[in-house]
Amino acid sequence: NGYNVALSTSGTYPSPPAGWDEWFTTFGSMHKYYNYSVYDGTDVIVFGSGASEYQTDVTTRKAQSYLMQRPYGNQPFFLQVDYLAPHEDLSTGNDPPPAAPRHAGLMNGAPLP
């Protein structure tokens, strides 16, 4: 989309593009399900490798939080949520994406239809 989260020469990050009230985007090595960074329009948030830091779940929680707290009442709004899944985790090579910890092994032994 042309937005690049990179430090400017003054040591600051760029503001979110005009028109956005909320901003939460991965950057840098963003093709990772763990150990990635997010810029929320103000601060950089670094996520590690804990089960609660799985990128898909973090993104979903952020969107759900916005929906629960949005101050617009019945006014129309636009929410865009983009997930890394089902793309591979480039930090581990071209391996299939890792399952969320809560799903790991869930279908072991299940026959394919």
All heavy atoms as an XYZ file, in Angstrom:
880
protein
N       0.814     -1.204      0.000
C       0.000      0.000      0.000
C       0.853      1.262      0.000
O       0.339      2.364      0.108
C      -0.974     -0.015      1.166
C      -0.290      0.013      2.516
O       0.912      0.240      2.622
N      -1.047     -0.219      3.563
N       2.144      1.108     -0.066
C       3.031      2.259     -0.123
C       3.384      2.861      1.220
O       4.195      3.770      1.294
N       2.792      2.384      2.295
C       3.127      2.908      3.622
C       4.358      2.180      4.121
O       4.421      0.961      4.099
C       1.967      2.707      4.590
C       2.255      3.245      5.963
C       2.198      4.610      6.216
C       2.602      2.403      6.999
C       2.472      5.119      7.467
C       2.875      2.900      8.254
C       2.812      4.253      8.479
O       3.089      4.764      9.723
N       5.331      2.905      4.579
C       6.570      2.301      5.035
C       6.866      2.779      6.448
O       7.088      3.958      6.665
C       7.711      2.677      4.092
C       9.016      2.007      4.483
O       9.017      1.056      5.252
N      10.106      2.496      3.958
N       6.831      1.864      7.393
C       7.172      2.205      8.765
C       8.676      2.108      8.897
O       9.231      1.029      8.998
C       6.482      1.271      9.779
C       6.864      1.639     11.186
C       4.984      1.322      9.624
N       9.327      3.229      8.837
C      10.779      3.274      8.974
C      11.131      4.558      9.711
O      10.454      5.568      9.574
C      11.447      3.251      7.609
N      12.165      4.498     10.499
C      12.608      5.696     11.204
C      12.998      6.774     10.206
O      13.656      6.505      9.204
C      13.816      5.375     12.083
C      13.540      4.750     13.432
C      14.856      4.383     14.107
C      12.746      5.671     14.326
N      12.555      7.985     10.478
C      12.973      9.103      9.644
C      14.358      9.547     10.093
O      14.899      9.060     11.090
C      11.988     10.258      9.774
O      12.104     10.837     11.066
N      14.923     10.482      9.394
C      16.235     10.993      9.780
C      16.184     11.692     11.131
O      17.192     11.818     11.802
C      16.770     11.968      8.712
O      15.803     12.997      8.507
C      17.043     11.243      7.406
N      14.988     12.107     11.560
C      14.854     12.750     12.872
C      14.636     11.735     13.988
O      14.486     12.106     15.150
C      13.704     13.760     12.852
O      12.473     13.080     12.661
N      14.581     10.442     13.643
C      14.421      9.395     14.655
C      12.982      9.143     15.049
O      12.710      8.557     16.084
N      12.033      9.581     14.224
C      10.622      9.348     14.510
C      10.020      8.456     13.426
O      10.554      8.328     12.336
C       9.843     10.675     14.557
O       9.960     11.314     13.286
C      10.371     11.583     15.651
N       8.886      7.872     13.744
C       8.158      7.064     12.772
C       7.106      7.936     12.103
O       6.615      8.890     12.692
C       7.484      5.870     13.461
C       8.472      4.837     13.919
C       8.925      4.816     15.229
C       8.967      3.890     13.033
C       9.853      3.863     15.649
C       9.895      2.938     13.444
C      10.322      2.939     14.754
O      11.239      2.001     15.164
N       6.725      7.604     10.877
C       5.719      8.413     10.188
C       4.344      8.246     10.818
O       4.044      7.209     11.413
C       5.735      7.866      8.764
C       6.230      6.472      8.908
C       7.192      6.487     10.064
N       3.535      9.264     10.698
C       2.148      9.173     11.162
C       1.385      8.218     10.264
O       1.748      8.030      9.098
C       1.486     10.545     11.105
O       2.131     11.436     11.969
N       0.312      7.637     10.773
C      -0.536      6.825      9.901
C      -1.047      7.685      8.745
O      -1.145      8.907      8.872
C      -1.688      6.403     10.819
C      -1.087      6.451     12.193
C      -0.129      7.604     12.162
N      -1.394      7.063      7.643
C      -1.916      7.828      6.516
C      -3.149      8.637      6.918
O      -3.887      8.261      7.830
C      -2.280      6.751      5.491
C      -1.441      5.576      5.860
C      -1.304      5.636      7.350
N      -3.385      9.740      6.232
C      -4.529     10.608      6.520
C      -5.830      9.816      6.434
O      -5.991      8.959      5.562
C      -4.548     11.767      5.533
N      -6.731     10.096      7.334
C      -8.047      9.466      7.314
C      -8.209      8.285      8.244
O      -9.315      7.806      8.457
N      -7.132      7.798      8.834
C      -7.211      6.645      9.727
C      -7.279      7.122     11.171
O      -6.449      7.894     11.628
C      -5.993      5.733      9.549
C      -5.938      5.092      8.198
C      -5.271      5.544      7.103
C      -6.594      3.892      7.803
N      -5.465      4.695      6.050
C      -6.275      3.674      6.442
C      -7.415      2.985      8.459
C      -6.757      2.586      5.737
C      -7.879      1.895      7.740
C      -7.555      1.701      6.406
N      -8.278      6.638     11.925
C      -8.404      6.970     13.343
C      -7.580      6.015     14.199
O      -7.123      6.373     15.272
C      -9.864      6.886     13.793
C     -10.729      7.921     13.101
O     -10.236      9.034     12.844
O     -11.900      7.607     12.804
N      -7.459      4.795     13.759
C      -6.693      3.764     14.457
C      -5.722      3.155     13.458
O      -6.026      3.049     12.272
C      -7.615      2.658     14.990
C      -8.561      3.093     16.068
C      -7.914      3.173     17.432
O      -6.974      2.386     17.699
O      -8.346      4.009     18.227
N      -4.586      2.707     13.965
C      -3.556      2.144     13.085
C      -2.820      1.066     13.856
O      -2.433      1.268     15.001
C      -2.598      3.259     12.664
C      -1.652      2.883     11.580
C      -0.307      2.662     11.728
C      -1.926      2.708     10.202
N       0.246      2.353     10.515
C      -0.740      2.383      9.556
C      -3.100      2.782      9.446
C      -0.658      2.137      8.193
C      -3.019      2.540      8.087
C      -1.807      2.225      7.482
N      -2.616     -0.080     13.260
C      -1.944     -1.200     13.919
C      -1.370     -2.060     12.813
O      -2.089     -2.835     12.184
C      -2.969     -1.981     14.755
C      -2.378     -2.989     15.693
C      -1.819     -2.595     16.891
C      -2.419     -4.337     15.394
C      -1.302     -3.532     17.774
C      -1.904     -5.282     16.269
C      -1.351     -4.862     17.455
N      -0.083     -1.889     12.517
C       0.497     -2.577     11.367
C       1.839     -3.207     11.695
O       2.631     -2.626     12.437
C       0.636     -1.611     10.173
O       1.062     -2.335      9.021
C       1.628     -0.503     10.444
N       2.070     -4.385     11.156
C       3.378     -5.017     11.299
C       4.351     -4.323     10.368
O       3.954     -3.700      9.383
C       3.322     -6.515     10.949
O       2.825     -6.663      9.623
C       2.453     -7.274     11.925
N       5.615     -4.427     10.677
C       6.636     -3.852      9.799
C       7.953     -4.553     10.042
O       8.077     -5.371     10.937
C       6.764     -2.332     10.012
C       7.381     -1.936     11.321
C       8.730     -1.621     11.383
C       6.629     -1.869     12.467
C       9.311     -1.246     12.583
C       7.198     -1.496     13.662
C       8.534     -1.185     13.725
N       8.918     -4.215      9.215
C      10.214     -4.886      9.318
C      10.067     -6.310      8.812
O       9.578     -6.536      7.714
N      10.455     -7.257      9.626
C      10.297     -8.676      9.279
C       8.872     -9.093      9.601
O       8.603     -9.734     10.612
C      11.294     -9.523     10.066
O      12.606     -9.184      9.713
N       7.947     -8.693      8.737
C       6.537     -8.881      9.070
C       5.972    -10.226      8.646
O       4.868    -10.561      8.993
C       5.697     -7.761      8.482
C       5.820     -7.558      7.026
S       5.045     -5.989      6.631
C       5.551     -5.828      4.955
N       6.722    -11.006      7.910
C       6.244    -12.321      7.501
C       6.593    -13.342      8.571
O       7.182    -14.382      8.299
C       6.858    -12.713      6.144
C       5.843    -12.811      5.057
N       5.261    -13.993      4.694
C       5.284    -11.866      4.270
C       4.407    -13.787      3.717
N       4.404    -12.504      3.443
N       6.226    -13.027      9.813
C       6.532    -13.894     10.940
C       5.299    -14.006     11.830
O       4.602    -13.031     12.059
C       7.686    -13.295     11.750
C       8.988    -13.191     10.957
C      10.002    -12.302     11.626
C      10.558    -12.895     12.877
N      11.677    -12.130     13.417
N       5.062    -15.186     12.336
C       3.935    -15.402     13.237
C       4.306    -15.102     14.689
O       3.439    -14.869     15.520
C       3.421    -16.835     13.101
C       2.690    -17.045     11.797
C       3.382    -17.377     10.635
C       1.324    -16.858     11.714
C       2.720    -17.538      9.434
C       0.652    -17.019     10.516
C       1.357    -17.349      9.386
O       0.695    -17.495      8.182
N       5.586    -15.106     14.990
C       6.105    -14.782     16.321
C       7.310    -13.867     16.156
O       7.919    -13.810     15.090
C       6.549    -16.046     17.067
C       5.419    -16.997     17.384
C       5.187    -18.125     16.617
C       4.565    -16.751     18.470
C       4.150    -18.990     16.912
C       3.522    -17.614     18.765
C       3.321    -18.729     17.980
O       2.286    -19.568     18.278
N       7.663    -13.174     17.223
C       8.853    -12.319     17.227
C       8.799    -11.260     16.118
O       9.690    -11.173     15.285
C      10.130    -13.155     17.127
C      10.220    -14.162     18.251
O      10.086    -13.805     19.413
N      10.415    -15.421     17.904
N       7.755    -10.474     16.122
C       7.527     -9.435     15.127
C       7.247     -8.107     15.839
O       7.026     -8.075     17.052
C       6.345     -9.811     14.212
C       5.072    -10.073     14.988
C       4.160     -9.053     15.217
C       4.816    -11.324     15.527
C       3.017     -9.282     15.961
C       3.678    -11.564     16.274
C       2.774    -10.539     16.483
O       1.653    -10.767     17.229
N       7.247     -7.029     15.083
C       6.980     -5.701     15.631
C       5.743     -5.112     14.970
O       5.469     -5.346     13.800
C       8.162     -4.763     15.370
O       9.313     -5.239     16.019
N       5.017     -4.326     15.760
C       3.817     -3.639     15.286
C       3.964     -2.160     15.617
O       4.493     -1.797     16.669
C       2.558     -4.209     15.990
C       1.345     -3.332     15.757
C       2.283     -5.627     15.523
N       3.515     -1.320     14.709
C       3.476      0.120     14.943
C       2.015      0.518     15.062
O       1.213      0.223     14.182
C       4.153      0.855     13.781
C       4.164      2.347     13.936
C       4.735      2.950     15.041
C       3.610      3.162     12.952
C       4.758      4.329     15.169
C       3.636      4.537     13.074
C       4.197      5.121     14.191
O       4.217      6.481     14.313
N       1.654      1.158     16.175
C       0.254      1.519     16.397
C      -0.042      2.990     16.114
O      -1.066      3.519     16.523
C      -0.184      1.151     17.813
C       0.446      2.006     18.893
O       1.239      2.918     18.578
O       0.139      1.769     20.074
N       0.845      3.633     15.394
C       0.662      5.043     15.075
C       1.350      5.962     16.058
O       1.531      7.143     15.795
N       1.739      5.396     17.200
C       2.432      6.154     18.237
C       3.679      5.439     18.719
O       4.734      6.037     18.845
C       1.499      6.387     19.455
O       0.297      7.013     19.007
C       2.161      7.268     20.490
N       3.526      4.167     18.991
C       4.604      3.380     19.579
C       4.871      2.106     18.785
O       3.994      1.608     18.086
C       4.244      2.977     21.016
C       4.108      4.145     21.942
O       5.022      4.992     21.975
O       3.073      4.234     22.639
N       6.062      1.585     18.964
C       6.413      0.278     18.417
C       6.190     -0.738     19.528
O       6.642     -0.555     20.654
C       7.881      0.242     17.947
C       8.286     -1.170     17.556
C       8.077      1.208     16.785
N       5.473     -1.793     19.205
C       5.194     -2.863     20.156
C       5.881     -4.111     19.632
O       5.673     -4.506     18.474
C       3.685     -3.111     20.296
C       2.964     -1.808     20.652
C       3.404     -4.193     21.326
C       1.470     -1.844     20.418
N       6.707     -4.723     20.458
C       7.444     -5.925     20.049
C       6.767     -7.141     20.682
O       6.553     -7.173     21.892
C       8.922     -5.835     20.473
C       9.661     -7.106     20.097
C       9.581     -4.612     19.837
N       6.434     -8.100     19.854
C       5.818     -9.329     20.326
C       6.845    -10.445     20.267
O       7.691    -10.479     19.381
C       4.591     -9.678     19.477
C       3.451     -8.718     19.693
C       3.331     -7.594     18.905
C       2.528     -8.928     20.692
C       2.297     -6.693     19.096
C       1.500     -8.033     20.910
C       1.381     -6.912     20.106
N       6.747    -11.357     21.203
C       7.708    -12.440     21.316
C       7.170    -13.748     20.792
O       6.481    -13.792     19.771
N       7.466    -14.815     21.517
C       7.129    -16.150     21.039
C       6.123    -16.879     21.927
O       5.910    -18.071     21.777
C       8.404    -16.999     20.929
O       9.045    -17.073     22.191
N       5.483    -16.154     22.834
C       4.488    -16.779     23.702
C       3.224    -17.145     22.946
O       2.911    -16.563     21.901
N       2.479    -18.105     23.464
C       1.256    -18.575     22.808
C       0.284    -17.425     22.548
O      -0.386    -17.388     21.518
C       0.587    -19.652     23.652
N       0.226    -16.436     23.432
C      -0.707    -15.316     23.263
C      -0.211    -14.291     22.251
O      -0.916    -13.334     21.948
C      -0.966    -14.641     24.607
O       0.220    -14.007     25.060
N       1.002    -14.482     21.717
C       1.581    -13.521     20.786
C       1.529    -13.986     19.326
O       2.104    -13.348     18.459
C       3.017    -13.210     21.209
C       3.034    -12.535     22.579
C       4.423    -12.349     23.127
O       5.077    -13.365     23.427
O       4.848    -11.200     23.244
N       0.829    -15.068     19.077
C       0.614    -15.559     17.709
C      -0.032    -14.423     16.917
O      -1.063    -13.875     17.313
C      -0.295    -16.791     17.771
C      -0.542    -17.488     16.463
C       0.463    -18.196     15.831
C      -1.795    -17.451     15.876
C       0.226    -18.865     14.637
C      -2.048    -18.111     14.683
C      -1.029    -18.819     14.072
O      -1.269    -19.478     12.889
N       0.579    -14.042     15.791
C       0.187    -12.816     15.099
C      -1.302    -12.759     14.738
O      -1.948    -11.724     14.905
C       1.024    -12.607     13.832
C       0.805    -11.233     13.234
C       1.471    -11.036     11.909
O       0.776    -10.806     10.941
N       2.786    -11.120     11.833
N      -1.875    -13.842     14.262
C      -3.291    -13.852     13.892
C      -4.169    -13.531     15.095
O      -5.127    -12.769     14.989
C      -3.673    -15.216     13.294
O      -2.870    -15.443     12.133
C      -5.137    -15.277     12.921
N      -3.832    -14.088     16.251
C      -4.628    -13.842     17.451
C      -4.472    -12.408     17.953
O      -5.446    -11.788     18.396
C      -4.237    -14.828     18.556
C      -4.613    -16.258     18.204
O      -5.464    -16.457     17.308
O      -4.053    -17.177     18.816
N      -3.262    -11.862     17.881
C      -3.030    -10.479     18.302
C      -3.848     -9.533     17.426
O      -4.525     -8.620     17.915
C      -1.528    -10.130     18.247
C      -1.303     -8.635     18.402
C      -0.768    -10.897     19.325
N      -3.817     -9.758     16.119
C      -4.561     -8.916     15.184
C      -6.062     -9.005     15.440
O      -6.773     -7.995     15.451
C      -4.243     -9.326     13.730
O      -2.827     -9.212     13.530
C      -4.977     -8.476     12.727
N      -6.552    -10.210     15.670
C      -7.975    -10.405     15.946
C      -8.386     -9.702     17.235
O      -9.416     -9.025     17.275
C      -8.307    -11.910     16.025
O      -8.012    -12.500     14.758
C      -9.760    -12.143     16.383
N      -7.584     -9.848     18.284
C      -7.910     -9.176     19.557
C      -7.949     -7.662     19.390
O      -8.811     -6.992     19.952
C      -6.918     -9.568     20.647
C      -7.152    -10.948     21.227
C      -6.368    -11.182     22.511
N      -4.944    -10.958     22.363
C      -4.063    -11.900     22.000
N      -4.481    -13.118     21.722
N      -2.782    -11.611     21.924
N      -7.020     -7.125     18.614
C      -6.989     -5.679     18.383
C      -8.264     -5.230     17.667
O      -8.880     -4.233     18.050
C      -5.747     -5.300     17.580
C      -5.625     -3.834     17.311
C      -5.397     -3.043     18.579
C      -5.165     -1.570     18.251
N      -5.047     -0.746     19.428
N      -8.675     -5.956     16.634
C      -9.897     -5.606     15.904
C     -11.126     -5.738     16.804
O     -11.995     -4.859     16.809
C     -10.044     -6.495     14.667
N     -11.198     -6.795     17.588
C     -12.330     -6.986     18.491
C     -12.388     -5.874     19.540
O     -13.470     -5.367     19.857
C     -12.238     -8.341     19.185
C     -12.534     -9.493     18.267
C     -12.276    -10.838     18.931
O     -11.368    -10.992     19.755
N     -13.064    -11.828     18.561
N     -11.244     -5.490     20.053
C     -11.180     -4.409     21.032
C     -11.707     -3.108     20.433
O     -12.475     -2.379     21.067
C      -9.742     -4.226     21.518
O      -9.633     -3.105     22.350
N     -11.303     -2.826     19.213
C     -11.788     -1.627     18.537
C     -13.306     -1.671     18.390
O     -14.007     -0.699     18.665
C     -11.127     -1.469     17.166
C     -11.693     -0.307     16.396
C     -11.309      0.993     16.697
C     -12.636     -0.505     15.398
C     -11.851      2.070     16.012
C     -13.180      0.568     14.710
C     -12.789      1.845     15.025
O     -13.332      2.906     14.355
N     -13.833     -2.806     17.960
C     -15.273     -2.929     17.761
C     -16.045     -2.765     19.068
O     -17.134     -2.179     19.080
C     -15.611     -4.277     17.120
C     -15.174     -4.424     15.667
C     -15.368     -5.862     15.198
C     -15.921     -3.451     14.773
N     -15.488     -3.250     20.155
C     -16.164     -3.143     21.453
C     -16.112     -1.711     22.007
O     -16.988     -1.313     22.757
C     -15.534     -4.117     22.454
C     -15.657     -5.568     22.043
S     -17.358     -6.122     21.775
C     -17.929     -6.188     23.449
N     -15.100     -0.945     21.629
C     -14.906      0.382     22.205
C     -15.176      1.520     21.234
O     -15.053      2.678     21.614
C     -13.469      0.509     22.709
C     -13.133     -0.477     23.781
C     -11.670     -0.413     24.175
O     -11.019      0.601     23.988
N     -11.166     -1.504     24.706
N     -15.505      1.208     20.008
C     -15.594      2.283     19.017
C     -16.607      3.337     19.453
O     -17.707      3.029     19.886
C     -15.855      1.749     17.624
C     -17.190      1.198     17.365
C     -17.270      0.644     15.936
N     -18.652      0.332     15.687
C     -19.512      1.174     15.147
N     -19.131      2.355     14.768
N     -20.763      0.834     14.986
N     -16.214      4.580     19.354
C     -17.013      5.677     19.898
C     -18.088      6.207     18.950
O     -18.711      7.205     19.245
C     -15.949      6.756     20.130
C     -14.953      6.515     19.058
C     -14.918      5.013     18.889
N     -18.328      5.537     17.836
C     -19.193      6.118     16.821
C     -20.656      5.722     16.934
O     -21.456      6.123     16.106
C     -18.664      5.762     15.428
C     -17.209      6.101     15.274
C     -16.253      5.101     15.191
C     -16.789      7.420     15.255
C     -14.912      5.417     15.072
C     -15.449      7.745     15.140
C     -14.523      6.741     15.048
O     -13.196      7.048     14.944
N     -20.999      4.917     17.921
C     -22.389      4.505     18.059
C     -22.868      3.785     16.818
O     -22.264      2.817     16.374
N     -23.942      4.289     16.231
C     -24.515      3.664     15.030
C     -23.989      4.282     13.743
O     -24.520      4.005     12.673
C     -26.044      3.755     15.074
C     -26.615      2.866     16.160
O     -26.049      1.822     16.473
N     -27.714      3.278     16.743
N     -22.968      5.103     13.812
C     -22.392      5.714     12.623
C     -21.647      4.661     11.794
O     -21.028      3.759     12.351
C     -21.403      6.816     13.019
C     -22.039      7.982     13.718
C     -22.927      8.791     12.783
O     -22.686      8.864     11.593
N     -23.959      9.379     13.342
N     -21.697      4.778     10.483
C     -20.936      3.849      9.646
C     -19.431      3.987      9.904
O     -18.960      5.051     10.310
C     -21.262      4.296      8.216
C     -22.455      5.164      8.326
C     -22.453      5.744      9.705
N     -18.717      2.917      9.695
C     -17.264      2.943      9.858
C     -16.664      1.910      8.917
O     -17.365      1.064      8.376
C     -16.857      2.660     11.305
C     -17.119      1.238     11.727
C     -16.104      0.296     11.708
C     -18.381      0.841     12.148
C     -16.344     -1.011     12.080
C     -18.629     -0.457     12.517
C     -17.618     -1.391     12.491
N     -15.370      2.002      8.759
C     -14.637      1.054      7.925
C     -13.547      0.440      8.773
O     -12.779      1.157      9.421
C     -14.021      1.780      6.716
C     -13.106      0.906      5.905
C     -13.621     -0.015      5.009
C     -11.737      1.002      6.035
C     -12.777     -0.820      4.257
C     -10.882      0.210      5.286
C     -11.408     -0.700      4.397
N     -13.474     -0.873      8.802
C     -12.435     -1.599      9.518
C     -11.786     -2.554      8.527
O     -12.470     -3.349      7.886
C     -13.028     -2.386     10.692
C     -12.094     -3.331     11.424
C     -11.025     -2.553     12.179
C     -12.885     -4.207     12.381
N     -10.497     -2.459      8.381
C      -9.763     -3.370      7.507
C      -8.836     -4.204      8.358
O      -8.029     -3.667      9.116
C      -8.960     -2.590      6.473
C      -8.165     -3.497      5.559
C      -7.477     -2.728      4.446
O      -7.913     -1.646      4.060
N      -6.415     -3.294      3.925
N      -8.964     -5.516      8.252
C      -8.112     -6.443      8.990
C      -7.463     -7.373      7.977
O      -8.161     -8.035      7.209
C      -8.932     -7.263     10.017
C      -8.029     -8.218     10.777
C      -9.682     -6.348     10.971
N      -6.147     -7.382      7.958
C      -5.401     -8.237      7.038
C      -4.525     -9.183      7.852
O      -3.824     -8.742      8.767
C      -4.510     -7.390      6.118
C      -5.325     -6.455      5.248
O      -6.293     -6.914      4.620
O      -4.996     -5.257      5.207
N      -4.576    -10.438      7.504
C      -3.810    -11.453      8.216
C      -2.642    -11.952      7.378
O      -2.723    -12.017      6.158
C      -4.694    -12.648      8.569
C      -5.790    -12.328      9.541
C      -7.094    -12.144      9.134
C      -5.506    -12.216     10.900
C      -8.102    -11.862     10.042
C      -6.504    -11.931     11.817
C      -7.799    -11.757     11.386
O      -8.787    -11.475     12.292
N      -1.597    -12.353      8.053
C      -0.482    -13.026      7.399
C      -0.921    -14.420      6.941
O      -0.569    -14.875      5.864
C       0.712    -13.130      8.354
C       1.892    -13.989      7.916
C       2.454    -13.512      6.590
C       2.969    -13.985      8.993
N      -1.682    -15.111      7.774
C      -2.154    -16.450      7.430
C      -3.005    -16.377      6.169
O      -3.751    -15.413      5.998
C      -2.968    -17.033      8.579
N      -2.873    -17.326      5.285
C      -2.201    -18.611      5.386
C      -0.798    -18.623      4.788
O      -0.299    -19.686      4.421
C      -3.116    -19.525      4.582
C      -3.572    -18.652      3.458
C      -3.714    -17.268      4.082
N      -0.146    -17.473      4.672
C       1.186    -17.429      4.073
C       2.233    -18.054      4.990
O       2.074    -18.077      6.205
C       1.574    -15.990      3.747
C       0.661    -15.369      2.746
N      -0.456    -14.652      3.120
C       0.681    -15.383      1.405
C      -1.080    -14.235      2.038
N      -0.411    -14.665      0.974
N       3.322    -18.495      4.372
C       4.393    -19.124      5.142
C       5.097    -18.104      6.028
O       5.030    -16.908      5.793
C       5.403    -19.810      4.214
C       6.249    -18.859      3.401
C       5.614    -18.403      2.100
O       4.451    -18.714      1.821
O       6.312    -17.713      1.338
N       5.741    -18.610      7.037
C       6.561    -17.807      7.941
C       7.951    -17.754      7.337
O       8.677    -18.734      7.336
C       6.592    -18.453      9.322
C       7.318    -17.639     10.363
O       8.279    -16.913     10.006
O       6.946    -17.717     11.536
N       8.338    -16.616      6.773
C       9.616    -16.517      6.076
C      10.814    -16.594      7.010
O      11.934    -16.814      6.566
C       9.671    -15.240      5.244
C       8.685    -15.182      4.080
C       8.843    -13.885      3.300
C       8.841    -16.380      3.156
N      10.582    -16.439      8.312
C      11.707    -16.546      9.244
C      12.150    -17.992      9.409
O      13.246    -18.257      9.868
C      11.346    -15.945     10.605
O      10.369    -16.729     11.257
N      11.295    -18.937      9.016
C      11.636    -20.357      9.147
C      11.823    -21.018      7.789
O      11.920    -22.227      7.707
C      10.548    -21.117      9.925
O       9.310    -21.029      9.198
C      10.364    -20.555     11.323
N      11.838    -20.241      6.728
C      11.946    -20.809      5.387
C      10.578    -20.888      4.749
O       9.647    -20.219      5.165
N      10.448    -21.720      3.751
C       9.169    -21.859      3.057
C       8.325    -22.969      3.652
O       7.703    -23.747      2.947
C       9.404    -22.104      1.561
C       9.851    -20.855      0.851
O       9.479    -19.751      1.257
N      10.632    -20.998     -0.187
N       8.296    -23.044      4.957
C       7.498    -24.047      5.644
C       6.039    -23.614      5.687
O       5.734    -22.429      5.589
C       8.001    -24.235      7.074
C       9.421    -24.762      7.124
O       9.792    -25.530      6.219
O      10.155    -24.395      8.052
N       5.130    -24.561      5.846
C       3.728    -24.175      6.026
C       3.603    -23.275      7.261
O       4.426    -23.343      8.173
C       3.016    -25.505      6.263
C       3.949    -26.549      5.783
C       5.331    -25.991      5.912
N       2.573    -22.444      7.297
C       2.415    -21.582      8.473
C       2.174    -22.425      9.724
O       1.551    -23.494      9.643
C       1.193    -20.732      8.139
C       0.477    -21.469      7.075
C       1.498    -22.268      6.335
N       2.664    -21.963     10.862
C       2.423    -22.722     12.094
C       0.970    -22.581     12.521
O       0.346    -21.543     12.313
C       3.356    -22.043     13.101
C       3.481    -20.643     12.598
C       3.429    -20.744     11.101
N       0.456    -23.623     13.104
C      -0.898    -23.558     13.664
C      -0.860    -22.722     14.937
O       0.162    -22.657     15.615
C      -1.394    -24.963     13.980
N      -1.975    -22.099     15.240
C      -2.085    -21.420     16.532
C      -1.879    -22.478     17.611
O      -2.311    -23.628     17.442
C      -3.450    -20.768     16.676
N      -1.229    -22.138     18.709
C      -0.981    -23.134     19.751
C      -2.234    -23.890     20.188
O      -2.182    -25.087     20.435
C      -0.397    -22.305     20.895
C       0.277    -21.167     20.213
C      -0.620    -20.846     19.033
N      -3.360    -23.205     20.241
C      -4.597    -23.874     20.682
C      -5.097    -24.890     19.656
O      -5.937    -25.721     19.961
C      -5.675    -22.844     20.987
C      -6.174    -22.120     19.765
C      -7.201    -21.042     20.093
N      -7.584    -20.331     18.905
C      -6.829    -19.452     18.250
N      -5.640    -19.160     18.711
N      -7.258    -18.861     17.165
N      -4.600    -24.790     18.410
C      -5.011    -25.718     17.361
C      -3.991    -26.815     17.089
O      -4.303    -27.777     16.382
C      -5.259    -24.965     16.044
C      -6.399    -24.024     16.119
N      -6.412    -22.826     15.453
C      -7.566    -24.073     16.808
C      -7.537    -22.194     15.712
N      -8.250    -22.925     16.533
N      -2.789    -26.692     17.612
C      -1.727    -27.668     17.345
C      -2.183    -29.067     17.756
O      -2.598    -29.293     18.885
C      -0.455    -27.279     18.073
N      -2.130    -29.987     16.818
C      -2.488    -31.374     17.097
C      -3.975    -31.649     17.160
O      -4.382    -32.792     17.367
N      -4.789    -30.630     16.967
C      -6.237    -30.780     17.115
C      -6.824    -31.831     16.174
O      -7.733    -32.561     16.537
C      -6.919    -29.426     16.882
C      -8.406    -29.341     17.149
C      -8.686    -29.553     18.640
C      -8.931    -27.982     16.716
N      -6.273    -31.924     14.975
C      -6.825    -32.860     13.985
C      -5.928    -34.064     13.750
O      -6.153    -34.807     12.786
C      -7.072    -32.111     12.665
C      -8.011    -30.929     12.791
S      -9.616    -31.304     13.499
C     -10.335    -32.316     12.231
N      -4.946    -34.295     14.606
C      -4.090    -35.461     14.444
C      -4.941    -36.735     14.407
O      -5.799    -36.951     15.261
C      -3.079    -35.566     15.590
C      -1.963    -34.554     15.450
O      -1.895    -33.825     14.474
N      -1.100    -34.510     16.451
N      -4.700    -37.544     13.408
C      -5.415    -38.809     13.296
C      -6.777    -38.698     12.651
O      -7.435    -39.711     12.417
N      -7.245    -37.489     12.360
C      -8.559    -37.339     11.718
C      -8.428    -37.722     10.249
O      -7.518    -37.285      9.575
C      -9.061    -35.903     11.859
N      -9.358    -38.543      9.753
C      -9.269    -38.939      8.343
C      -9.669    -37.765      7.446
O     -10.506    -36.943      7.804
C     -10.297    -40.075      8.239
C     -11.259    -39.829      9.347
C     -10.473    -39.165     10.457
N      -9.040    -37.710      6.296
C      -9.407    -36.707      5.318
C     -10.704    -37.121      4.647
O     -10.966    -38.304      4.453
C      -8.312    -36.555      4.262
C      -6.990    -35.963      4.765
C      -5.943    -36.028      3.671
C      -7.203    -34.540      5.225
N     -11.540    -36.168      4.303
C     -12.812    -36.533      3.640
C     -12.559    -37.076      2.242
O     -11.579    -36.792      1.619
C     -13.589    -35.216      3.587
C     -12.594    -34.131      3.833
C     -11.416    -34.760      4.511
